[in-house]
Amino acid sequence: MNVRRLIPAAALAGAVALGATALTACSGASAAGVGKGGKLDVMSSFYPMQFLAEQIGKDHVKAATLTKPGVEPHDLEITPKQTGQLGESDVVLYLKGLQPAVDKAVAQSGVKHVVDAATLTKLEVHGSSGHDHAHEGEEGHSEGEAEGHDHGHGEAGEDPHIWLDPVKYAEVAKGVGVALEKADPDHAADYRKNTDELVGKLTALDAEFKDGLKNTASKTFITTHSAFGYLAERYGLDQEGISGVDPESEPSPARMKELQAVAQKDNVSTVFFETLASDKTARTLAADTGLKTDVLDPLEGITDKSQGADYFEVMRSNLKNLQKALGSK
């Protein structure tokens, strides 16, 4: 026999009000955070964005990434499950123009707090030699900074590898910190403190690179993937890429011949390859020119093959390898 119990009107109204309060809390950040376990759910497109979320968010965020360790970010294809996870995130951190599949998914996600790292610093165009500088008067980027930020990044050959320049990465970190403050204002003071700490570490890293690369026998380095244009420009070096910004593109025979000439002319000792892409062309060029090979990691992901456990450790390994290859004095 079914017995229908009557709920007093006052109790029913209270329950409805409580439900509405809970729903409101779930629609935006609060002191307890929005995600499971009282944490802000932050979805990052790939490792450099995830690292910022972890360093700035610390205990207040649950940081995840769409690009799993060992996957080349440029080639990422997003699964339906990842698309669902992206849509349920409180904050999304990505770099528009680097991963087309991510750009599309983010545009369709409906997430309120979306941060495009490319809008937090100035993107530039770098050729394979890293000479196509977009800012001659480097200080502050104030002139023309807004230019290039209203269109799709990467469409005009803009180099997306901003995290390999500690100064630019610090600019991005500041913007991410502000975004986390907006998404979770009750923990704003912690986000500001953590951002300041991270920027301080990046400033120290910049000083290490400046000091470590100021006196070298050669200024030219050859690398598989033209990811180091910002780093080269920041520290007065010349990058010669075997392939372009896409690490999987094949160099022409003419380009390989040109690089052999560059190696001889500029006293190049080493051809660099990386951990996530094929080292075949680097080893071929090295064999043809009698050069050594070594690793220069573009830090698009951390694996057990990486020369370090996080951004700072791998960047310091890159510095050490550059000093050795360039004949640091």
Secondary structure, DSSP 4 states (H G I P E B T S, - for coil): ---PPPPPHHHHHHHHHHHHHHHHHHHS--TT-SSGGG-EEEEESSHHHHHHHHHHHGGGEEEEESS-TTS-GGG----HHHHHHHHT-SEEEE-TTT-HHHHHHHHTT--SEEEEGGGSS--EE--TTS---S-SS-GGG-TTTTTTSSS-TTTTSEE--GGGSHHHHHHHHHHHHHHHHHH-GGGHHHHHHHHHHHHHHHHHHHHHHHHHHSSBS--EEEESS---HHHHHHTT-EEEESS-SSTTPPPPHHHHHHHHHHHHHTT--EEEE-SSS--HHHHHHHHHHT-EEEE----S---TTSSSSSHHHHHHHHHHHHHHHHTB-
